[in-house]
Amino acid sequence: MAETSLFQSFFLIFSGAAVLASLALYGRQPLLVAYIALGVLLGPSGLSTIDNVRLLAEMSNIGIIFLLFLLGLDMQPQALISVMRKATFVGIASCAVFLALGFTIGQLFGFSGTESWVIGMAMMFSSTIIGIKLLPTTVLHHKHLGELMVGLLLFQDFVAIVCLMILLSGNSNQLDLPQLALSFAALPLLSLFAWVTVKFLLLPLLTRFDRFHEYVFLLALGWCMGLAELAEVSGLSREIGAFIAGITLATSRISQYIALSLKPLRDFFLILFFFSLGAQFQLSMLAEIALPAVITAAAVLAFKPVVFRFLLGNQSEHKVLAWDIGFRLGQISEFSLLIAFLAANQNLIGSAASHLIQATAILTFLASSYIVVLNFPNPIAISDELRRD
């Protein structure tokens, strides 16, 4: 069979994604599940329609860079500090519990110590996409529930950044502690450089030429890519550099315009990212990881709501609100998929551990979405009583 051209690959991915995304929306499912399923269908383990998966995977990493850049842009430092004070204790305690849960599951199923720790890392996080997308907009912006949800998810994002730094410092099944120390030392220097550059160069340029929307888009893109590459050269990662680039621009009065401009570009590459994850999923591994994945997913779905209910209850939060947040955060995260992807690339985990995390993510995305849609107020509820925009 002739090699698939890049245009043909894009045609199959985005046309197929449009079809499966429509079905996912009718089924009240998160769209990223459709993208992963399409990857499995068209990739080497399925119909083998697309054969340049490695190239697409490399391109798709740009989507993660944009994701972290936009995450930084949405973090207003003052509001962030206020919200984080409320969420820090619950965030630390829950991350510790879920790290231990994932490590224990990994050990029970015979994974190595490093693989078990990575599985534990993946268990710590909840899905920002599902958590925020299934929260009514009025609750998200004006209610205590929304504040706590955002605070916990932001705290998890910070922990995820640290986990990425750890993973990107290690290879060959062991962590390079000197390199990790250098990475942490480079972080404040890079942050200081970014803050100075934004204050004395970027903000004056944006103030002077903000009428030229094309220029604003280009400057933001260049800043994101430039600091990402500088972070890579400094021994950190492009993802961390992009996050710092975003958060240093968050105080700009046109930060939200920049975010809106880049979101379509981010979504384009994120579709490629989730597609490539599915395409690299080996169906031949299902027999090996099916039982561990089902048990791990069941543990996540059972324990996360209980842990959040207990921790929030100890913070004097109302019982109903605590259960609500617990179930809304009762899955693992897109960051868990990224952790599996990076850890496998760094040779810290094997194929079985990577596929266990991916399968667990898909199962918890599906089950958690149904639980929230059927039982809590959300924008896509089947019941009129629960539907809130």
N, C-alpha and C positions, 0 to 999 in steps of 0.2 A: 504494500500500500504506500502511496506517495506521502511524503512528509507534509504534515499540516502547516500551512503558512500562518504567520502571526495574525493576519486579518481573519482567516478562517477560524482560528482559535478564538479571537474576540467575538466573532459572529456567533459561534456555538455557545460561548460562555454567557454573553449578555442577552442573547435571544432566549436561551434555555433558562437563564436566571429569571427573566421576565415572566416566563410561563410558570416556573415552579414557585416564584414569589407570589404570584396571584393565587395559586393553590394554597400556599402557606397562610396567606391573609384570610382566605375563606375558612381555613382550619384553625384560625386564631393562634398561629405559631410565629415565633420570631423569624425574621427573614434570613438570618445567618444560617439557620438549619437548612433552608432551601439551597443556599449556596454550597454548603458542605455536601449535601446530598447530590447536587449536580456534579461536583467534583468526583465523588465516588462513581457516579454513573458514567461519566465521560472519560475518566482517567484510566490508567493502566489496569486497575483491578476490575473495571467495569467493561464498557464497550471499546476501550482503547481508541476512542475517536481523536483524542488530543494527545500528542506524543512529546510536546515541548514543555512538559510540566516544570522542569527545573528552571527554565528561562522565566516562565510565568511566576514561579515562586520568588525568584530574585526581584522581579519587578514589583511584586505585591508587597515586599517589605517597605516600600515607599509609603504605603497606606498606613502602616503602623507608626512611621515617623510623623505623618500628618495627624494621626489620631492623638499622639502625645503632645504635639504642638498645639492642637485645638484644646486639649484638656488643660494645658497651661494657660491658654488665652482666657478660659472661662473661670480661672481662679483669681478673683480679686483678693489681694493680700489681707485687707482688713476684715472683710466678711469671712474669709477662710479661717483666720485666727479665732474669730468668735464661734464659728460652727465647730471647729476642731476641738475646742475646749470641752464641749459637751460630748463629743464622740470618742475622745482619745482612750478613756478607760475601757469602754465597751469594745473598741477596735483592737486594743492590745490583748485583752483577755480572750476575745473570740478568735483572733488569729492564732494565739497560743494553743487553744483547744483544738482548732481544726488542723493545725500543723501536726499536733500529736496524734489526732485521729488518722490523718493520711499516712503518717509514718508507721503507725501500728498496722494499718491495713496492708501497706507495702511489705512489712516484715512477715505478716501472716501468710501472704501469698508468695513468699520466697524471693522477693526482690532484694537487691544489694542495699547496703546502708545509704549510699548516695542516691540511688533511685528512690528509696523510701522517703528521704528528705525532700526530694523534688516533688514526689506525689503529695507529700504534706504541704509543700508550698502551693501547689495547684489547688488544694482543698481550701486554702485560707480566704479566697476571694469570691465575691458574689458578682453577678452580671450587672454592669452599669446599664447595658442596653435594656434588659428585661426589667430591672428595678425601676428605671426612670420612665421607660416607654409605657409601662402599665400603671403608672401613677397619674391620676388626674391632674391637669395643669394647675387648677386652683389650689390643690393640696400641695403640689410641688413648690409653688412660689409663696404661699401665704399661710401654711399650717405648720404646726410643730412636727407633725409626721414627716412632712417634706424636708424640713431642716435636718432632722435626725438622719433620714435616709441619705441625703446629700453628704452630710458630715461623715457618716460611716463609709460611704463609697469613696469619698475623697481620701479618707485615712487609708483605706485599702489600696488606693492608687499609689500613695506614697510608699507603702510597704512593698507593693509590686515593683516600684522603681528600684528599691534596695535589692529585691530578689533578682531583678534583671542584672544589676551590677555584680552580684555574687556569681550568677550563672555565666556572665560574659567574662569573668576573670578566671574561669576554670576550664580545664580540658583533660582528656585522657583519664577520666574517672577519679580525678582528685582536684581539690581546689588549690589554686595558686595564691597562697596567703600574701606573699610580698606584692604580687600584682594587685590584689584586692586592696591592700593598704595604700598603694600608689593611686589607685582609682579614687579612693575616698579622699586622699589628699588633693587630687586634681579637681574634685568637685567644687570646693569653695572658690578656688582660683578661677575656674571657668565661670562660675556664677558671678563673681565680682567683675570679670571682664565683660560679661553679657550686660550687667547692670550699667556699667560705665558707658559701653557702646550705645545702648538704647537711650540713655539720658542725654548724652552729648552729641550723638550723631543721628540715630534713627528718628527720635521724637522731633527734633528740629526739621528734618527732612519731611516727615509726615505732616507736620504743621504747615510747612510752606507749600507742599504740593498735593495736599489731600483732595483737591478738586479733580486730579487726574487718577481715576479709579484704576486704570490699567497699571499705572506706576505703583500705586499702593499695593496692588496684587503682586506685582513683580518684586517689590522690595520685601514684602512679607515672605514670599517664597524663597528669595535669596537668603534672607536672614535665617529662616528655618533650616534650609539645606546647609548653609555655611557653618552655623553653630553645630549642627549635627555632625558634619565632617570634622570640625575642630575637636569635638568630643571624642570621636573615633581615634584621631591622631593622639589625643591626650591619654589614651588608655581606658576611656569610659566606653560609651556606645553611642551610636547615632540617635537611638531612641531617647536616651537621657539628655543629649544635647538639644534635641527638638523640644523636649519638655521645658528645659530651662529657657530656650528661646521664646516659648509661648508665655511663660509666667512673667518674664521680664517685660513683655509687651502688654500685659493685662491691664496696666494702669492707663494705657493710651486711650484717648476718647474715641478712637475709631477701632478699638480692639474687636468689638462685636461685628463691625462691618468686615474686618479681615476674616473673622471666624466664619461668617456667612459666605464669604467669597470662596473660601477654601473647602467648605464641606462637600460640595459636589465632587471635587477632585479627590478628597479623602475617600468618599464613598466608592468612587471608581476603583481605586486601588484596594480598598478593603474587600470588595467583591472578589477581586483576584486573589486576595490573601485567603479568604475562607474557601474559595474554590480550590486553590492549590493544596490547602490542608486536606480537603476531601479527596483530591486526586492522588495525594500521597498516602492515603489510608489504604492499607493492604487488607482486602477482605479475607485473605488466607489466614490472617491473624485472629479472626473472630473466634475460632474454636478455642484458641489459647486464652483469650482475654474476656470472653463473654461472661463467664461466671464471676471473675473478679470485678468486671465493670458493673454488672447488675448489683452486686453486693455493695460496692463502693457508692454507686448512685443512690441506693436505698439508704445507706448510712448518712449520706449528705442530706437527703430529703427529710430524714427522720430527726437528725441531730441539730441541724442548723436552726430551725424554728424554735426548738426547745432551749438551745443555748442563748439565742438572742432574747427570748422571753425571760429567761432567768436573769441575764445580765442587765437588761433594761429595767426589769422589775426592781432590782437592787439599786437602780438609779432613780427610784421613785416614779418611774413612768407608769401610766395607767395600763392595766392588764390587757385590755382590748388592743390598745395601741402597740404594746410590746409583741403580742401575737401577730398583729398585722405586719409589722416590720419584719418579724422573724420569717414569715411565709414568703414575703416579697423578696427576701434575700436568701431564700432556701435553695440555691443552686450554686454551681461554680461558675467561673467567669470566662470572658473572652481573653483575659490575661492568663488564665490557666492554659488555654490553647497556645498562647504565645510562649509561656514557660516551657510547655512540652516541646514546641518547635525549636526554641533556642537551646534547651538542654540536650536534645538529640543532636543538633548541629555541633555542639561542643563536646560530644561523646561522653557526656555525663550520665546519660541513661540510654538503655537499649530500646529497640523497636517495640518490645512488649509493653514497657512502662509508658512510652509515648502514646501508644494506641489505647492503653488503659485510660489515660487522662482524656484523650479525645473522645472516646466512647462514653465516658462518665459525663463529660460536658454535654454531649448531645442528649443523653438520656435525662439529665437534670434540667436542661433547657426545656425539653418537651413537657416533662411532668410538672415542673414548677409553673410554667405558663398556664397549664390547664388549671392548677390549683388556684392561682390568683384570679384568672378569668372567671371561674365558676363561683368564687367565694368572697371576693373583695371588690370594692369600687375600682373600676378601671375604664379606659376609653373604648375598649372593644368587647365589653361584656355581652354575653348572649342575653342575659336578663335585663329588661328595661330598668329594674330597680337598682341594679348595680352599675349601670352604664353612667360614667361621669367623664365629661370631656376636660 
